[in-house]
Amino acid sequence: MASVDHDRTPAEGQGPAAPPRPEPLWRPDPERAAASRLVAFQRWAAERYGAPAAPLAPAPDDATAEARYAALHAWSVEDLDRFWRAVTEYTGVRFSAAGAGPADPEAPRQALADPAMPGARWFPGTRLNYAEHALRAGEDPARADTPAVLHFDEAAAGRGTPASTTTWAELRRQVAAVAAALRALGVRPGDRVSGYLPNIPQAAVALLASAAVGAVWTSCAPDFGARSVLDRFQQVEPVVLFAVDGYRYGGREHDRRETVAELRRELPTLRALITIPLLGAPAEGETPAPPSHLTELDWQQLLDAHTGAELAFEQVEFDHPLWVLYSSGTTGLPKAIVQSHGGITVEHLKQTVLHLDLGPEDRFFWYTSTGWMMWNFLLAGLLAGAAVVTYDGSAGHPDISAQWRVAAAARATVFGTSAAYVMACRKAGIHPGRDLDLSALTAVGTTGSPLPPDGFAWIYQEVDPDLWLASVSGGTDLCSCFVGGVPTLPVYLGEIQAAALGADVQAWDPAGKPLTGEVGELVCTRPVPSMPVGFWHDPGGERYRASYFDVYPGVWRHGDWITVTERGTVIIHGRSDSTLNRQGVRMGSSDIYEVVERLPEIRESLVIGLEQPDGGYWMPLFVVLAEGAELDDALRGRIRAALREQLSPRHVPDEVIAVPAVPHTLTGKRIEVPVKRLLSGTPLEQAVNPGSVDDVESLRVFQRLAAERAQGTGPATA
């Protein structure tokens, strides 16, 4: 466990001592680090592309691993062209020349033709196909009958055995059949194909088949209501919709036939609806006949009709759209973010092979839904030749251990989850390492929000003291990580290991000056291949530029507050657009959540900083109480004392107010900016897009509170 010696004093006459260097929670075993794919890549790239030759792998008790990785990282961002050519050659990206037929593995001569942001041009004159790379592991006869997708639902998780296993050969057969069906329906490169699907193997097949054809994939999870889905799909005008009749979650069945019927009515560009009868519920009453232009098919019908189809991959330009992801859309229509075949293929190969150390022997499980970019990232495991584990079910049914049970039953080697789930497990007092067989597990990843130090400590105490904790942070915007795991580096309490290779991540002050050891804006000063090629229906790129490049022209501003330490580790403090700024001191909301939610009486919290017309600043803290807890003066006092002692007096809220619930986006992130707008008096319909929120009623509480404050009253319990 991490320890710091606070009692050391400077030798006489030497002046003040430097702050003691913290001890890591974990160091990689030198043999394991030496055997990592990152070390193999570094050796290979040193010989062929001029990468630093000093070995990355640490010797026992070696404290220079950080410096060696820093040198490799510096090379990767100083010569992006050489680095990305090395990555594509090392991972065997199959390029073909423009206008050519089948892919040619010959490496392209240029990776980055134009480094401008926005507008970087990658691998000019090349063509490729994402699906070909995701399925190529199945070309090996020795792997044809090994698992590619292991699927679990809640019942299977309870039994400890997969609900289904799809081999590489079967995955290729199904993708070939669905791709042939799409072509038969007239789907051509550039057409949009949509999915209203849970995290099931059919969703992966539909995405890969769409990519094989050169179509543009987009998806929403079936817990999204019709309005939320239409806010997204109507922007891109899909020609095909894959949909389920319902889904099972939390031990209950949720019928979605009425929602699908509404989508069918409100998406006039649809030519085909392909239904996956997950519940198999019989239709109630008369089902309206489909429009004459609409073909309706059953999933199994579709597979049977195209059995034996040849698996063919449309070779598309590097920047050809692969999929459209969506921002949360809390304050308007969600941004329709377009990423490319080539950008995603090479970035995800870098992340999975080099940073997560995934390979054919691995099983990769990340708890996610099809409405979150981590589902797309989960499928990147296929690019590395790993089997992926899909789970369609609740994170907390029948109890909070559900995800750990899936990881154990699947024999997952790399398991990813949200920081919120880790903290919920800690608060619930569960013991996954003691109660489950997690012996196959070598790494745990977390994302979605900053993982507090208590979460780091809990992983090492209650899961495994010899586990690589690869906390990551990036976003939907690039469908990847700016900062994350490195298999050769130690793990420090509350800190992400390093910036990813090829990502020139820095912390900047408002004037654009780089900071070390201080809080600043997360910026990326050079392009990354998976940055969006643009937003849908943004032909001039104005909305795209305004989203990332207005604050620091030509430099990507991500919207997070971070600290880059002297060791190169990174601490994420929260979103900068909801930053607390009290008496000129900027504070991240996540620091406050970490302290407050340690208290057993607090289930969840939300802090807002509001500038007042008189120049003052109001900082209320909203808390959701645990069952049986009461917000009395004693609890308020303990909250204030904890924040004062563990953070600073500036972090102490002006008021502590109990609320029934904290609002979240549909992907589970706390909503801060819309609440700030509501408390400023903005009408709800202008402050937030109701379809982007998990519980609109939770927002009405803040609307009422704003009205009461305007009248000079304000309750301690909203």
C-alpha positions in Angstrom: 0.0 0.0 0.0 1.2 3.5 -0.7 3.1 5.2 2.0 4.7 8.6 2.4 7.4 9.4 5.0 6.3 12.7 6.5 8.9 12.8 9.2 12.1 13.3 7.1 13.9 16.6 7.8 16.6 18.2 5.8 20.2 17.7 6.8 21.7 20.6 8.7 22.7 23.4 6.3 21.0 22.0 3.3 17.8 24.1 3.4 14.2 22.9 2.9 13.9 19.4 1.7 12.1 18.6 -1.5 8.6 17.1 -1.1 9.0 13.3 -0.5 8.4 11.2 -3.5 5.2 9.2 -3.0 5.4 5.4 -3.1 3.4 3.7 -5.8 0.5 1.4 -4.9 1.7 -1.1 -7.5 4.7 -1.7 -9.7 4.6 -4.1 -12.6 6.5 -7.4 -12.3 9.7 -6.8 -14.4 9.2 -10.1 -16.3 5.6 -9.3 -17.1 6.5 -5.7 -18.2 9.4 -7.1 -20.3 6.9 -9.4 -22.1 4.4 -6.7 -22.8 3.6 -5.7 -26.4 4.6 -2.1 -25.6 8.1 -3.2 -24.9 8.2 -5.3 -28.0 6.9 -2.3 -30.1 9.5 0.0 -28.6 12.4 -2.4 -29.4 11.0 -2.9 -33.0 10.4 0.8 -33.5 13.9 1.7 -32.2 15.4 -0.5 -34.9 13.2 0.7 -37.8 11.8 4.2 -36.9 14.3 5.8 -34.6 12.4 5.4 -31.3 14.5 5.7 -28.1 16.5 2.5 -27.6 16.6 2.5 -23.8 14.5 -0.5 -22.6 11.1 0.3 -21.2 10.9 -2.7 -19.0 12.0 -2.0 -15.4 14.4 -4.0 -13.4 13.5 -5.0 -9.9 13.2 -1.8 -7.7 14.0 0.3 -10.8 12.6 3.8 -10.4 13.4 5.0 -14.0 10.4 3.5 -15.8 8.7 6.9 -15.8 11.7 8.6 -17.5 11.9 5.9 -20.1 8.3 6.1 -21.0 8.5 9.9 -21.1 11.3 9.6 -23.7 9.2 7.2 -25.8 6.2 9.5 -25.5 8.2 12.6 -26.5 9.4 10.7 -29.6 5.8 9.7 -30.4 4.5 13.3 -30.4 7.5 15.1 -31.8 7.4 12.9 -35.0 3.8 12.0 -35.5 4.4 10.9 -39.1 7.1 8.4 -38.1 5.2 7.2 -35.0 1.9 6.4 -36.7 3.7 4.7 -39.6 5.4 2.5 -37.0 2.1 1.7 -35.3 0.3 0.7 -38.5 3.2 -1.4 -39.7 3.7 -3.1 -36.3 0.0 -3.9 -35.9 -0.3 -5.0 -39.6 -2.8 -2.5 -40.8 -4.0 -3.6 -44.3 -3.9 -0.6 -46.6 -4.7 -0.5 -50.3 -3.9 2.3 -52.7 -6.7 4.6 -53.8 -8.7 2.8 -56.5 -7.1 -0.5 -55.8 -8.9 -3.8 -55.0 -8.0 -6.0 -52.1 -6.0 -4.6 -49.2 -2.2 -4.5 -49.6 -0.2 -4.7 -46.4 2.6 -2.5 -47.8 3.1 0.4 -45.5 2.1 3.9 -46.8 4.9 6.4 -47.3 3.2 9.2 -45.4 1.0 9.2 -42.2 0.3 12.9 -41.7 -0.1 15.0 -44.7 -1.4 18.1 -42.9 -1.2 18.6 -39.1 -3.7 21.4 -38.9 -6.4 21.2 -36.3 -9.1 21.0 -37.2 -8.6 19.4 -40.6 -5.6 17.1 -40.1 -5.1 14.8 -43.1 -4.0 11.2 -42.3 -2.6 8.6 -44.7 -3.5 10.3 -47.9 -4.3 8.0 -50.9 -4.9 4.9 -48.8 -8.0 2.8 -48.4 -8.9 0.2 -45.8 -11.9 -1.4 -43.9 -12.4 -1.5 -40.2 -14.4 -4.7 -40.2 -11.7 -6.5 -42.1 -9.3 -5.8 -39.2 -11.8 -6.7 -36.5 -12.4 -10.1 -38.1 -9.0 -11.0 -39.3 -8.1 -13.2 -36.3 -10.7 -15.6 -37.6 -8.7 -16.2 -40.7 -6.4 -18.4 -38.7 -7.8 -22.0 -38.9 -6.4 -22.6 -35.4 -8.6 -19.9 -34.0 -11.8 -20.5 -36.1 -13.5 -22.5 -33.4 -12.3 -20.4 -30.4 -14.5 -17.8 -28.8 -14.7 -14.3 -30.3 -17.8 -13.1 -28.3 -18.9 -14.5 -24.9 -22.3 -13.2 -24.0 -23.9 -12.9 -20.6 -27.3 -11.8 -19.5 -28.5 -11.5 -15.9 -29.6 -15.2 -15.8 -26.3 -16.4 -17.2 -24.4 -14.2 -14.8 -26.3 -15.9 -12.0 -25.5 -19.4 -13.4 -21.8 -18.5 -14.0 -21.9 -19.7 -17.6 -22.3 -17.7 -20.9 -25.7 -17.3 -22.4 -24.0 -17.8 -25.8 -20.6 -18.2 -27.3 -19.8 -17.0 -30.8 -16.7 -18.4 -32.4 -14.5 -16.5 -34.8 -15.8 -18.6 -37.6 -19.4 -18.1 -36.7 -18.9 -14.3 -36.2 -17.4 -14.1 -39.7 -20.3 -16.2 -41.1 -22.9 -13.9 -39.5 -21.2 -10.7 -40.6 -21.0 -12.1 -44.1 -24.8 -12.9 -44.1 -25.9 -9.5 -42.6 -23.6 -7.6 -45.0 -25.0 -9.5 -48.0 -28.5 -8.7 -46.7 -27.6 -5.0 -46.4 -26.3 -5.0 -50.0 -29.5 -6.7 -51.2 -31.5 -3.9 -49.5 -29.6 -1.4 -51.5 -27.3 -0.1 -48.8 -24.2 1.5 -50.3 -21.1 3.2 -48.9 -22.0 6.3 -46.9 -25.6 5.2 -46.2 -26.5 5.2 -42.5 -27.5 2.1 -40.6 -28.9 2.4 -37.1 -29.3 0.1 -34.1 -31.8 0.4 -31.3 -30.1 -2.5 -29.4 -28.7 -3.6 -26.1 -25.2 -4.9 -25.6 -25.8 -8.3 -27.4 -23.8 -10.2 -30.0 -26.2 -9.2 -32.7 -25.3 -5.6 -32.2 -21.7 -6.3 -32.8 -22.6 -8.3 -35.9 -24.7 -5.4 -37.2 -22.0 -2.8 -36.7 -19.3 -5.0 -38.4 -21.6 -5.8 -41.3 -22.4 -2.1 -41.8 -18.7 -1.3 -41.7 -18.0 -4.2 -44.2 -20.4 -2.5 -46.7 -18.9 0.9 -46.1 -22.1 2.2 -44.4 -22.1 4.5 -41.4 -23.2 2.9 -38.2 -25.0 4.7 -35.3 -26.7 3.2 -32.2 -28.8 4.0 -29.1 -29.5 1.7 -26.2 -33.1 0.6 -25.8 -33.5 2.4 -22.4 -33.5 5.6 -24.4 -37.0 6.9 -25.0 -38.3 7.5 -28.5 -37.7 11.3 -28.3 -34.1 10.8 -27.3 -33.5 8.3 -30.1 -35.2 10.6 -32.7 -33.1 13.5 -31.6 -30.1 11.5 -32.7 -31.2 9.3 -35.6 -33.2 12.1 -37.4 -30.0 14.0 -37.8 -28.3 11.3 -39.8 -31.4 9.9 -41.7 -30.8 6.1 -41.5 -31.9 3.8 -44.2 -31.9 0.6 -42.0 -32.9 0.1 -38.4 -31.9 -2.9 -36.3 -34.2 -3.1 -33.3 -35.2 -5.4 -30.4 -38.7 -5.9 -29.3 -37.6 -5.3 -25.7 -34.9 -6.1 -23.2 -34.4 -7.5 -19.7 -32.9 -5.4 -17.0 -33.0 -5.6 -13.2 -35.0 -8.8 -13.3 -37.8 -7.3 -15.4 -38.8 -7.3 -19.0 -39.1 -4.0 -20.8 -41.3 -4.0 -23.9 -40.1 -1.7 -26.6 -42.4 -2.5 -29.5 -44.3 0.8 -29.2 -41.1 2.8 -29.3 -39.9 0.9 -32.3 -43.2 1.6 -34.0 -42.8 5.3 -33.3 -39.2 5.2 -34.7 -40.5 3.5 -37.8 -43.1 6.3 -38.3 -40.8 9.2 -37.6 -37.8 8.1 -39.6 -39.1 8.5 -43.2 -35.7 7.6 -44.7 -36.0 4.0 -43.5 -36.1 1.3 -46.2 -35.9 -1.7 -43.8 -36.6 -2.7 -40.2 -34.8 -5.7 -39.0 -36.2 -7.0 -35.7 -34.3 -9.1 -33.1 -37.1 -10.8 -31.0 -35.2 -10.7 -27.7 -38.3 -11.2 -25.6 -40.3 -13.0 -28.3 -43.5 -11.5 -26.9 -46.6 -12.0 -29.1 -48.1 -8.9 -30.7 -51.0 -7.4 -28.8 -53.9 -6.4 -31.0 -53.5 -5.5 -34.6 -50.1 -4.3 -35.8 -50.3 -1.6 -38.4 -49.0 -2.7 -41.8 -45.6 -1.3 -42.7 -45.4 1.5 -45.3 -45.1 0.1 -48.8 -41.5 1.3 -49.1 -40.4 -0.5 -45.9 -39.1 -4.0 -45.8 -39.5 -5.8 -42.4 -37.4 -8.8 -41.6 -36.7 -11.0 -38.6 -33.0 -11.4 -37.7 -33.0 -15.2 -38.1 -34.8 -14.8 -41.4 -32.1 -12.5 -42.6 -29.3 -14.9 -41.6 -31.1 -17.9 -43.2 -31.7 -16.0 -46.4 -28.0 -15.3 -46.9 -26.3 -18.4 -45.5 -23.0 -19.1 -47.2 -22.6 -15.5 -48.4 -19.0 -14.5 -49.2 -17.4 -12.2 -46.6 -16.4 -9.1 -48.7 -15.0 -5.8 -47.4 -15.5 -2.5 -49.2 -12.2 -0.7 -49.3 -12.9 3.0 -48.3 -10.8 6.1 -48.0 -9.0 6.5 -44.7 -11.3 9.4 -43.6 -14.5 7.7 -44.8 -17.1 7.8 -42.0 -17.3 4.7 -39.9 -19.8 5.6 -37.2 -21.6 8.5 -35.6 -21.5 8.9 -31.9 -23.5 11.6 -29.9 -22.7 14.0 -27.2 -25.0 14.0 -24.2 -27.2 16.7 -25.6 -28.1 18.2 -22.3 -28.5 21.7 -23.6 -29.8 21.1 -27.1 -29.7 18.5 -29.9 -26.8 16.1 -29.3 -23.7 16.7 -31.4 -23.5 14.0 -34.1 -19.8 13.2 -34.0 -18.3 11.5 -37.0 -15.2 9.3 -36.8 -13.4 7.6 -39.6 -12.6 4.0 -40.6 -8.9 4.7 -40.7 -8.7 6.9 -37.6 -10.6 4.5 -35.4 -8.7 1.4 -36.7 -5.2 2.8 -36.0 -6.1 4.6 -32.8 -7.9 1.5 -31.3 -5.1 -0.8 -32.4 -2.7 1.5 -30.5 -4.8 1.6 -27.4 -5.7 -2.1 -27.2 -2.3 -3.6 -28.3 0.1 -1.1 -26.8 -1.7 0.4 -23.8 -4.0 -2.4 -22.7 -1.6 -5.1 -23.8 -4.4 -7.1 -25.3 -3.8 -10.1 -27.5 -5.2 -13.4 -28.7 -5.0 -15.0 -25.3 -7.1 -12.3 -23.6 -10.8 -11.9 -22.8 -11.8 -8.3 -22.7 -14.9 -7.2 -20.7 -16.1 -3.6 -20.3 -19.5 -2.9 -18.7 -21.2 -0.6 -21.1 -24.3 0.0 -23.3 -24.6 0.7 -27.0 -25.4 4.3 -26.2 -21.9 4.9 -24.8 -18.6 5.1 -26.7 -17.1 2.4 -24.5 -19.3 -0.1 -26.4 -17.4 0.9 -29.6 -14.2 0.7 -27.6 -15.1 -2.8 -26.3 -15.3 -4.1 -29.8 -11.8 -2.8 -30.3 -10.7 -5.9 -28.5 -11.5 -7.8 -31.7 -8.9 -5.7 -33.5 -6.3 -7.1 -31.1 -7.5 -10.6 -31.6 -8.9 -10.8 -28.1 -12.3 -12.3 -27.3 -14.8 -9.7 -26.1 -17.3 -10.2 -23.3 -20.8 -8.6 -23.8 -23.2 -8.2 -20.9 -26.8 -7.2 -21.3 -28.0 -6.5 -17.8 -28.0 -4.3 -14.7 -24.8 -3.4 -12.9 -26.6 -4.0 -9.6 -28.9 -7.0 -10.1 -29.5 -9.0 -8.0 -26.8 -7.1 -6.0 -23.9 -4.8 -6.6 -21.5 -7.7 -7.3 -23.1 -8.4 -10.7 -20.2 -7.0 -12.9 -17.6 -8.9 -10.8 -19.6 -12.1 -11.3 -19.6 -11.7 -15.0 -15.8 -11.0 -15.0 -15.3 -14.2 -12.9 -17.6 -16.4 -15.0 -16.1 -15.1 -18.3 -12.5 -15.6 -17.0 -11.9 -12.0 -18.1 -8.3 -10.9 -18.2 -9.1 -7.2 -18.6 -12.2 -5.8 -16.9 -13.4 -2.3 -17.3 -16.1 -0.4 -15.5 -17.1 3.1 -14.3 -15.6 4.9 -11.4 -19.1 5.3 -10.0 -19.5 1.5 -9.9 -16.2 1.1 -8.0 -17.2 3.6 -5.4 -20.6 2.0 -5.1 -18.9 -1.4 -4.5 -16.7 0.3 -1.8 -19.7 1.8 -0.1 -21.6 -1.5 -0.2 -18.6 -3.3 1.5 -18.3 -6.2 -0.9 -15.2 -8.4 -1.3 -14.8 -9.5 -4.9 -11.3 -10.8 -4.5 -12.3 -13.0 -1.5 -15.7 -14.2 -2.7 -15.2 -14.8 -6.4 -12.6 -16.5 -8.6 -10.9 -13.6 -10.3 -7.6 -15.5 -10.8 -7.7 -14.8 -14.6 -7.9 -11.1 -14.1 -4.7 -9.1 -14.7 -6.0 -5.6 -15.2 -9.0 -3.4 -14.2 -9.8 -0.3 -16.2 -12.1 2.6 -15.0 -13.5 5.6 -16.8 -16.7 7.7 -17.0 -15.6 10.1 -14.2 -12.4 10.5 -12.2 -11.7 7.6 -9.9 -11.1 9.0 -6.4 -8.1 7.8 -4.4 -10.4 5.8 -2.2 -11.4 3.8 -5.3 -7.8 3.1 -6.1 -7.2 1.9 -2.5 -10.4 -0.3 -2.6 -9.3 -2.1 -5.8 -6.0 -3.1 -4.2 -7.5 -4.0 -0.9 -10.6 -5.9 -2.0 -9.8 -7.2 -5.5 -6.1 -8.0 -5.7 -3.0 -6.3 -4.4 -1.1 -7.4 -7.5 -3.4 -6.0 -10.2 -2.7 -3.4 -12.9 -5.2 -0.6 -12.4 -5.5 1.2 -15.8 -7.7 4.2 -15.1 -8.3 6.1 -18.3 -9.8 9.3 -19.5 -10.8 10.5 -22.9 -14.3 10.8 -24.4 -16.9 10.3 -27.0 -15.2 13.1 -29.0 -12.4 10.9 -30.1 -13.8 7.5 -28.9 -10.5 6.8 -27.1 -8.3 7.9 -24.3 -6.0 10.9 -24.0 -4.5 9.5 -20.8 -4.6 6.0 -19.5 -2.8 2.8 -18.7 0.8 1.9 -19.5 1.9 -1.7 -18.7 5.5 -0.8 -17.8 4.6 2.0 -15.3 3.7 2.0 -11.6 0.3 3.1 -10.3 0.1 5.9 -7.8 -2.9 6.7 -5.6 -5.5 8.8 -7.4 -3.3 9.3 -10.5 -3.7 8.1 -14.1 -0.4 6.5 -15.3 0.5 8.7 -18.3 -0.6 10.4 -21.5 -1.2 8.0 -24.3 1.5 7.6 -27.1 0.8 10.0 -30.0 -1.3 12.3 -27.8 0.5 15.6 -26.9 -1.5 16.2 -23.7 -0.7 19.2 -21.6 -2.3 21.3 -18.8 -2.6 25.0 -19.9 -3.4 28.1 -18.1 -5.8 30.7 -19.6 -2.9 32.3 -21.5 -1.8 29.0 -23.1 1.2 28.5 -20.8 1.9 24.8 -20.0 1.7 23.9 -16.3 3.3 21.2 -14.2 2.0 20.4 -10.8 -0.8 22.9 -11.2 -4.4 22.6 -12.3 -5.0 23.6 -15.9 -7.1 23.0 -19.0 -6.6 19.6 -20.7 -5.3 20.4 -24.2 -3.9 18.3 -27.0 -1.5 20.4 -29.1 -1.2 17.9 -32.0 -3.8 15.8 -33.9 -4.8 12.3 -33.0 -6.2 10.1 -35.9 -9.6 9.4 -34.2 -10.4 13.0 -33.7 -13.7 13.6 -35.5 -13.7 14.2 -39.2 -16.5 16.6 -38.4 -20.1 16.8 -37.1 -23.0 15.6 -39.2 -24.9 18.6 -40.8 -22.1 21.0 -40.0 -20.8 21.6 -43.6 -18.7 24.7 -42.7 -17.3 23.1 -39.5 -18.4 26.1 -37.4 -20.0 24.0 -34.6 -17.0 21.6 -34.6 -14.5 24.5 -34.3 -16.5 26.1 -31.6 -16.6 22.9 -29.6 -12.9 22.3 -29.3 -10.8 25.1 -30.9 -12.2 28.5 -30.0 -10.4 28.9 -26.7 -6.9 28.1 -28.0 -7.0 28.4 -31.8 -5.4 25.4 -33.5 -5.2 23.5 -30.2 -7.8 20.9 -29.0 -9.4 22.0 -25.7 -11.1 19.0 -24.2 -13.1 20.7 -21.3 -11.4 18.9 -18.4 -9.4 20.3 -15.5 -6.2 18.3 -15.0 -2.9 18.3 -13.2 0.2 16.9 -14.9 2.6 15.9 -12.2 6.4 16.0 -12.4 6.4 12.2 -12.9 4.1 12.5 -15.9 1.1 11.1 -14.2 -2.3 12.9 -14.6 -5.0 13.8 -12.2 -8.4 14.6 -13.6 -10.4 17.1 -11.5 -13.6 17.2 -13.5 -15.2 19.2 -16.3 -13.9 22.7 -16.7 -17.2 24.0 -18.0 -18.7 23.4 -14.5 -15.6 24.5 -12.6 -16.0 26.0 -9.2 -14.2 29.4 -9.0 -14.3 30.7 -5.5 -12.2 33.8 -4.5 -10.2 33.3 -7.6 -9.3 29.7 -6.8 -10.5 27.1 -9.3 -11.7 23.8 -7.9 -12.8 20.6 -9.5 -16.2 19.2 -8.4 -14.8 15.6 -8.3 -12.5 16.5 -5.4 -15.6 17.5 -3.4 -17.5 14.4 -4.4 -14.7 12.2 -3.3 -14.7 13.6 0.2 -18.4 13.9 0.7 -19.3 10.5 -0.6 -17.0 8.8 1.8 -19.5 9.6 4.5 -21.9 6.6 4.9 -24.9 8.8 5.1 -24.4 10.2 1.6 -25.3 8.2 -1.4 -24.5 10.8 -4.0 -23.8 14.5 -4.3 -23.8 17.5 -6.7 -22.0 20.8 -6.2 -22.7 24.0 -8.1 -21.0 27.3 -8.1 -23.2 30.3 -9.1 -22.1 33.8 -9.7 -24.5 36.3 -8.1 -25.7 39.6 -9.6 -24.1 41.5 -6.7 -20.7 40.0 -7.4 -21.0 37.3 -4.8 -20.7 33.6 -5.2 -23.1 30.9 -4.0 -21.9 27.3 -3.7 -24.6 24.9 -2.6 -23.9 21.2 -2.1 -26.9 18.9 -2.9 -26.8 15.5 -1.3 -28.9 12.3 -1.8 -29.1 10.6 1.6 -28.6 6.9 2.2 -31.6 5.0 3.5 -32.4 5.9 7.0 -30.1 9.0 7.1 -31.2 12.4 8.1 -29.7 15.8 7.1 -29.5 17.4 10.5 -27.1 19.9 11.9 -24.7 17.2 13.0 -24.4 15.7 9.5 -24.0 19.2 8.0 -21.2 19.9 10.4 -19.4 16.6 9.6 -19.7 17.4 5.8 -18.2 20.8 6.3 -15.5 19.6 8.6 -14.5 16.9 6.2 -14.2 19.3 3.3 -12.3 21.9 5.4 -9.8 19.3 6.7 -9.3 17.2 3.6 -9.5 20.0 1.0 -9.6 23.6 2.1 -11.9 26.1 3.7 -12.8 27.3 0.2 -14.3 23.9 -0.6 -16.9 24.2 2.2 -20.3 24.9 0.7 -22.5 27.8 1.6 -25.5 25.4 2.1 -26.0 21.7 2.2 -29.4 20.7 0.7 -31.0 17.3 0.6 -32.6 16.3 -2.8 -34.4 13.1 -3.8 -32.0 12.4 -6.7 -29.1 13.7 -8.7 -29.8 14.1 -12.4 -27.6 12.2 -14.9 -27.2 12.0 -18.6 -28.4 8.8 -20.3 -24.9 7.4 -20.0 -24.8 8.0 -16.2 -22.8 11.2 -15.9 -23.8 13.8 -13.3 -25.4 16.9 -14.9 -23.9 20.1 -13.5 -24.1 22.8 -16.1 -27.9 22.5 -16.7 -28.5 22.5 -12.9 -26.4 25.7 -12.7 -28.6 27.2 -15.4 -31.8 26.2 -13.7 -30.6 27.8 -10.4 -29.8 31.0 -12.4 -33.5 31.2 -13.4 -33.3 29.7 -16.9 -36.6 27.8 -17.8 -36.2 24.1 -17.8 -36.9 23.7 -21.5 -34.1 26.1 -22.2 -31.6 24.8 -19.6 -31.6 21.2 -20.7 -32.9 18.8 -23.4 -35.3 16.7 -21.3 -34.7 13.7 -23.6 -31.0 13.6 -22.5 -31.7 13.2 -18.8 -32.3 9.9 -16.9 -35.0 11.5 -14.7 -36.5 14.8 -15.6 -38.4 15.0 -12.3 -35.0 15.2 -10.5 -34.5 18.6 -12.4 -37.8 20.0 -11.3 -36.5 20.1 -7.8 -33.9 22.6 -8.8 -36.4 24.6 -10.8 -38.6 24.9 -7.7 -35.6 25.8 -5.6 -34.7 28.7 -8.0 -38.2 30.0 -7.8 -38.2 29.9 -4.0 -34.8 31.7 -3.9 -36.1 34.4 -6.2 -38.9 34.9 -3.7 -36.5 35.1 -0.8 -37.1 31.6 0.6 -35.0 28.5 0.2 -35.5 25.2 2.0 -32.8 23.0 3.5 -34.5 20.1 1.9 -35.6 20.6 -1.7 
